[in-house]
Structure formats: C-alpha cells, structure tokens
Amino acid sequence: MSRARRLARRLGPRLLIALPVLLAAAAALARGGGGQGYSGGSSDGGGSSGGGGDASGLVFLLLELLFRYPQVGVPLLVVVLVAGVVLRRTGRLDGRFSTGDGSLDHPASAQAWARAGASGYQLEALRQADPDFSEPLFLDFVAALVARAVAVVGTPRLVEVERYLASPQALLPFGEGGWQEVVVGSTELAAVAVAPDATRISVGVALGASNGVGGRWWRTSWTFTRAAGVRSKGPGEITRLACPSCGSAAERRDDGACSNCGQRPAPGEAAWAVAGVTVLAVEERPPVTLGGYAQEVGTDLPTIRSPTVAADLAALGATFPGFEWPAAERRFTEVFLALQRAWSARDLPAIRPLATDAVFATWRYWVEAYRAAALQNRLTDVQVTRLDPARVTLDRFYAAVTVRIFASMVDQTVDAAGRVVGGAAAPRVFTEYWTFVRTRSAATERVSCPSCGAALAAGQVGLCPYCGSLVGAGAFDWILSRIDQDEDYTGS
C-alpha cells in the first residue's frame, strides 16, 4: 500500500471527527514570545492562546495531503466538506456569512485549493502580467485596507475606502460598526486566478477588534478583484489608500472625482478592490487575553522547503552582490534576538526599524495591551539553535526569505510587582517560520531625517529618534515581514 493511501486511511476518520473544530477554530494573531500566537480559541472554551491543539495538526496534515498527494488530498477534502454541509444543515455546525462572490474562498473551497495546488496559485501568471506585483506589498495593502475598512464601517468615514469596495455590501459581515483598536493579525494568499478580463485574489485574514464592551475575533477570506492590464503601485503608494488613479490624498469633488487628477475610476478599474468577504469563524472575546500559554504543536514536523530554495538562494547573489547565506543567517538571528528583547521590554521604538508596518501594528497592539494591564511578557535565556531556509521570492521591489527558526526561551508573564502570573521557569523549545524582506537597494544605503539631517538606521516609516519628525520609508536591510506557526505554514 502506498504512503499516500496509508495516510488517507489513518487520517480520514480523524479529520471527519474534528470537522467542527477545523471549520470553527479561529486563526492566531501573531505576537512575540516563542512559538505562540493569539487566537479566539473555540466557542466552548477549549481553545488556547497558542493557536495549537490537535485540530491545528490535522489541518496541517490535510494541507500536506493536498499539496503532496493531491490524488488523495482533494477527494478527502471533498468528503470533509460534504460532511460539513450535512452537519450544518442538521444544526450541528454554525453557518457562515459571506458577501460577494465566494468562488475563491480561503481554503474552504476544494476547487480553489485544487486549482492553487496545480497552478501555484497562478502567481507566476500574475507576475508576468504585472511585473510590479509584489507579494509583501500587496499583503501590506490588504492589512491597511482591512484595518481601516473595519474601523469605519457604519460611520460617515466609510467614504475613505469606498473606492476600494467593489460592492457596498462587502463589509456587511462586520455589522453596524463601532469597532475600535482593529488589529490585523495575519494575511495569507490563498488563491490567485488570472483571467483575460480581470484578476482575482483570495486572502485569508485573521483580525480582531473591540467595541468598548468586549472584543470579537474573525477568521475571514477576502476576495479582491482588479481589471486586466492594471499595474501595481510601488512602496509608499499602495498602502496610502488614496486616489486609485493618481495616488493623491486630496479630497474628492462633489461628483466623486479626484480633485487632483479629475478621474473617477470604478472600484477595480485602477487598483485592487474588495469583491466580497466570507467569515469562516467569529467569536466574542474579551478585548485581549494576556499571559495564556499552550503546548507547542508541530515542532517535530519536517521543514517545508520550496524545491528550488537552494537555487533561489544562490540566485540572490546576482541581485545582491556579496550575498552569502552565513551572513544572512547572522542577520536573521540578530533581528530575531533583538525583537525578542524589544518585545520583552515593551520597547516599541526598538521594534519599529526591524519590522514591516503590518507586523509593527500588530505588535504595538499587544505591547500597549500589556502596558494597560500592567503586565510584561518577560523572555529570558533566548537561544537560536538552527535556521533552515524554506522559501525565497524576488520581485521588482523586494527580496523575501522564509526561514524556519529553531529556538528556546524562558517565557513568563509578570505583573508590576514582578510576580509570575503565567508561563514556567523551564525553557520552551519551539520552531516558527519567519519571513524577512529587504529592498533591492544596496544594504549600505541609509535614510536621513528630512528635518534635522541625522543619519538613521535603515528601516520603515517611523519617527526620527533625534527630533521626532516623521521619516519616510527608504532602503532597509532584512527585517521581519511575517510569522507562521509550524502547524499553519503551507509553504506559500
């Protein structure tokens, strides 16, 4: 009997038993502190802040089947989904809420996943049609748009984002609004479809928000559409959410046209627009849950590597003369250790130049939550034992390298008096997939403050530490762009 058939026979019953959890579990919101994320948990109180548990492992194994053994994984997923429909119709599983076209729903659609597995999400076709497309930039745009759109639902400020909504009903899953402190915890490309008239992308998004009384966590799938022939905007433009045609932030005229360029493109004609949102799981929660811990999941799993990762790393030397893996490995380790120190100290200025805007926004949310609760997630004895290269991508603006980090640390939460209120004195051994990005500009390029002229370390948008002026994004060396837990990482 083949390995694939043995896996199918072993996992099939477990997947069917775990189906309600698979479809209802909330995704983790990444944060500092080894091997952990924040999640909404399960509705029966059995979830944990680590985003782990047996169901997560089953999800990973199902995805492994889909990509490595599609002849088994796709039929098995169909069986799981059919069982889910039966359970939902019999009232044993909560239904979903969707707006717009769900044809590319995040992995809930067997057809979407089968198409993605066979075509690599058609990502290469998109890059050929749009050489300016950058996955890191696009996901930053998604995070910025989701955060602003959810924050303005039900308010007059909705006009700020309506040019990026293909349907005025797209945000219905978020009710009448009133959401504050919206934080986007994770974004992941789920499927890409390139057609002669338009391109559609499905993105899995985990987000949370508060409404003054409590909090809510969503695991969602956002479908974006854009007309064929449109080129992506570059750094400093795509995340501004200004005029889709010229990028101006100027107010619109009474007729809705941009007061700067006079254009009034329909959503999707000049930039990506939200075609619909599908809620995969939603849960009422307190605004934050601090100091929760869960057993590590997936640390003993093999590293998921792109089959071309070695060749792709070698090719980086042609783009970045002098690039060598040992030096990159040292840089990744330095950033990892520096971020753990900054997280432990709740030092936002130290985090700022080492992470992209999306990562920084999420970490800032949790750091401020710890401060408000007079708690500190104290990380000590941090050790990195190994880095495995997993994936390399290169576009017009950025290079991205995903590595699996093998590490350990003592992870405890303490109160204002220094008393331990969570965690243990024994080190946590864990692994995570960290994605680092850097600009294609020379690593030696530095940013100068436009106000005082001080030389600044390379980094993203932030405040000058000398005079406090806003510094625009310039060239930067490798910084953190994304964190994936072992049980969640799919190699994309």
KAMOSUL-V223407 format. One record per backbone hydrogen bond with DSSP energy under -0.5 kcal/mol. NH is the residue of the N-H (numbers start at 0). CO is the residue of the C=O. If there is no record, write none. Layout:
nh->NH co->CO
nh->NH co->CO
This chain:
nh->5 co->1
nh->6 co->2
nh->7 co->3
nh->8 co->4
nh->9 co->5
nh->10 co->6
nh->11 co->7
nh->12 co->8
nh->14 co->10
nh->15 co->11
nh->16 co->12
nh->17 co->13
nh->18 co->15
nh->20 co->17
nh->21 co->17
nh->22 co->18
nh->23 co->19
nh->24 co->20
nh->25 co->40
nh->28 co->37
nh->29 co->27
nh->29 co->184
nh->30 co->35
nh->35 co->32
nh->36 co->48
nh->37 co->28
nh->44 co->41
nh->46 co->41
nh->50 co->47
nh->56 co->52
nh->57 co->53
nh->58 co->54
nh->59 co->55
nh->60 co->56
nh->61 co->57
nh->62 co->58
nh->63 co->59
nh->64 co->60
nh->65 co->61
nh->66 co->62
nh->67 co->63
nh->68 co->63
nh->68 co->64
nh->71 co->68
nh->72 co->64
nh->72 co->68
nh->73 co->69
nh->75 co->71
nh->76 co->72
nh->77 co->73
nh->78 co->74
nh->79 co->75
nh->80 co->76
nh->81 co->77
nh->82 co->78
nh->83 co->79
nh->84 co->80
nh->85 co->81
nh->86 co->82
nh->87 co->83
nh->88 co->84
nh->89 co->85
nh->90 co->87
nh->91 co->86
nh->92 co->86
nh->96 co->278
nh->98 co->276
nh->101 co->99
nh->104 co->101
nh->107 co->105
nh->108 co->104
nh->109 co->107
nh->112 co->108
nh->113 co->109
nh->114 co->110
nh->115 co->111
nh->116 co->112
nh->117 co->113
nh->118 co->114
nh->119 co->115
nh->120 co->115
nh->121 co->118
nh->122 co->119
nh->125 co->121
nh->126 co->122
nh->127 co->123
nh->128 co->124
nh->129 co->125
nh->132 co->129
nh->137 co->133
nh->138 co->134
nh->139 co->135
nh->140 co->136
nh->141 co->137
nh->142 co->138
nh->143 co->139
nh->144 co->140
nh->145 co->141
nh->146 co->142
nh->147 co->143
nh->148 co->144
nh->149 co->145
nh->150 co->146
nh->151 co->147
nh->152 co->148
nh->152 co->149
nh->154 co->151
nh->157 co->154
nh->158 co->155
nh->159 co->156
nh->160 co->157
nh->161 co->157
nh->163 co->160
nh->164 co->161
nh->165 co->163
nh->165 co->273
nh->166 co->273
nh->169 co->166
nh->171 co->168
nh->173 co->170
nh->174 co->171
nh->176 co->173
nh->177 co->152
nh->179 co->209
nh->182 co->207
nh->184 co->182
nh->184 co->205
nh->185 co->205
nh->187 co->203
nh->189 co->201
nh->190 co->201
nh->192 co->199
nh->194 co->192
nh->194 co->197
nh->198 co->225
nh->199 co->192
nh->200 co->223
nh->201 co->190
nh->202 co->221
nh->203 co->187
nh->204 co->219
nh->205 co->185
nh->206 co->217
nh->207 co->182
nh->208 co->215
nh->209 co->179
nh->210 co->213
nh->214 co->284
nh->215 co->208
nh->216 co->282
nh->217 co->206
nh->218 co->280
nh->219 co->204
nh->219 co->217
nh->220 co->277
nh->221 co->202
nh->222 co->275
nh->223 co->200
nh->223 co->221
nh->224 co->272
nh->225 co->198
nh->226 co->267
nh->227 co->196
nh->229 co->226
nh->236 co->233
nh->237 co->233
nh->239 co->236
nh->242 co->247
nh->246 co->242
nh->252 co->256
nh->255 co->252
nh->257 co->262
nh->258 co->250
nh->261 co->257
nh->268 co->265
nh->269 co->265
nh->272 co->224
nh->273 co->163
nh->274 co->222
nh->274 co->272
nh->275 co->222
nh->277 co->220
nh->278 co->96
nh->279 co->218
nh->279 co->277
nh->280 co->218
nh->282 co->216
nh->284 co->214
nh->300 co->297
nh->304 co->302
nh->305 co->389
nh->308 co->305
nh->311 co->307
nh->312 co->308
nh->313 co->309
nh->314 co->310
nh->315 co->311
nh->315 co->312
nh->316 co->312
nh->316 co->313
nh->317 co->314
nh->318 co->314
nh->319 co->315
nh->320 co->318
nh->322 co->319
nh->327 co->323
nh->328 co->324
nh->329 co->325
nh->330 co->326
nh->331 co->327
nh->332 co->328
nh->333 co->329
nh->334 co->330
nh->335 co->331
nh->336 co->332
nh->337 co->333
nh->338 co->334
nh->339 co->335
nh->340 co->336
nh->341 co->337
nh->342 co->338
nh->343 co->339
nh->344 co->340
nh->345 co->341
nh->345 co->342
nh->346 co->341
nh->347 co->345
nh->350 co->346
nh->351 co->347
nh->352 co->348
nh->353 co->350
nh->354 co->351
nh->355 co->479
nh->359 co->355
nh->360 co->356
nh->361 co->357
nh->362 co->358
nh->363 co->359
nh->364 co->360
nh->365 co->361
nh->366 co->362
nh->367 co->363
nh->368 co->364
nh->369 co->365
nh->370 co->366
nh->371 co->367
nh->372 co->368
nh->373 co->370
nh->374 co->369
nh->375 co->413
nh->377 co->375
nh->377 co->411
nh->378 co->376
nh->379 co->377
nh->379 co->409
nh->382 co->407
nh->384 co->382
nh->384 co->405
nh->385 co->405
nh->387 co->403
nh->388 co->386
nh->389 co->401
nh->390 co->401
nh->392 co->399
nh->394 co->397
nh->395 co->130
nh->398 co->437
nh->399 co->392
nh->400 co->435
nh->401 co->390
nh->402 co->400
nh->402 co->433
nh->403 co->387
nh->404 co->402
nh->404 co->431
nh->405 co->385
nh->405 co->403
nh->406 co->404
nh->406 co->429
nh->407 co->382
nh->408 co->427
nh->409 co->379
nh->410 co->408
nh->411 co->377
nh->411 co->409
nh->412 co->421
nh->413 co->375
nh->414 co->418
nh->415 co->373
nh->417 co->414
nh->420 co->412
nh->421 co->412
nh->423 co->410
nh->427 co->408
nh->428 co->426
nh->429 co->406
nh->429 co->427
nh->431 co->404
nh->432 co->483
nh->433 co->402
nh->433 co->431
nh->434 co->481
nh->435 co->400
nh->435 co->433
nh->436 co->478
nh->437 co->398
nh->438 co->475
nh->439 co->396
nh->444 co->441
nh->446 co->455
nh->448 co->453
nh->452 co->448
nh->455 co->446
nh->458 co->474
nh->461 co->470
nh->463 co->468
nh->467 co->463
nh->470 co->461
nh->473 co->458
nh->478 co->436
nh->479 co->353
nh->480 co->434
nh->481 co->434
nh->483 co->432
nh->485 co->430
nh->486 co->296
nh->487 co->484
nh->488 co->484
